[in-house]
């Protein structure tokens, strides 16, 4: 290990190198910030999956629309590829839950006209549930959702909180472990069966929705959209705002870090002047500077990864999971934000210092 090597410089200048590693460490924090923003998608993961497998149609409010809806239902029931589950047309607000960012989010509700219908849907969705106590006005939720909203099996809930109008009480009669943030409920209704779930063992996703769309034709019947489309449309502005903020913060960090390292390299002008005086090629000088900065960056990334994953684990186990929340350990958004931030800091640093030190002249001292 010669005096020209990057490791030699870091060993001989531990305080200076430590300061730069500390500043480069902040680019790693953009990764965890991206994970926090992307954590919202975690809560919708199962909802996206279930929406692919169950589509919902609803009747028009006028008499003609209801007649056409009834005709369509009969057609769909005769289709051997489909399973039709009729349900109440009443509105259900569901229960709001709190995401990792501390925001209140609205829940998705699946309402069934009987425990038998709920069982059929659970079979299609792959949900394992003890249905022995499920009856009219029964609620089924995941253990994570129950922790998030402070409920447990056996709790009673005023129907007004779920439907917006007074109609007695509902009870949490089963808790499942599917990790969803969805309220499943049985609400028997023989008079207002104005909505229906459509399932298929052969189709799902866009294929299922397109098939139902063809069946509907030009009739005034509403088909729900895939949940992922609606959530993505709502969250895309948040992601865009975050990316803009990440770039702005990275720019500030880049200016600050470059100002610090410029001062360090100005003190080394004589050192690089000597390298040039003894005939070291500019290409090798640039390689030395780049290797020093990249080595410090590597140390910052390793330390940052260790700190971030340890902190994420502790937060999940001690704070988030007990509250029915979760912070992802990995997200593409977090990775992209980290790469943008790290490149915005290190690239200008390498380019400017290589240009500055390759012009150093020992006769200036």
ABEGO torsion letter per residue (X at the ends): XBAABAAAAAAABAAAAAAAAAAAAAAAAAAAAAAAAAAAAAAAAAAAAAAAABBBBBBBABAAAAAAAAAAAAAAAABAABBBBBBBABBBAEBBBBBAAGBBBBBBBBBBABAAAAAAAAAAAGBBBBAAABBBGBBBBBAAAAAAAGBBBGBBBBAAAAAGBBAEBBBBABBBAAGBBBBBBBBBBAABBABBBBBBAABBEAAAAAAAAAAAEABBBBBBBBAAAAAAAAAAAAAAAAAAAAAAAAAAAAAAAAAAAAAAAAAAAAAAAAAAAAGBBAAAAAAAAAAAAAAAAAAAAAAAAAAAAAAAAAAAAAAAAAAGBBBBABBAAAAAAAAAAAAAAAAAAAAAAAAAAAABBAAAX
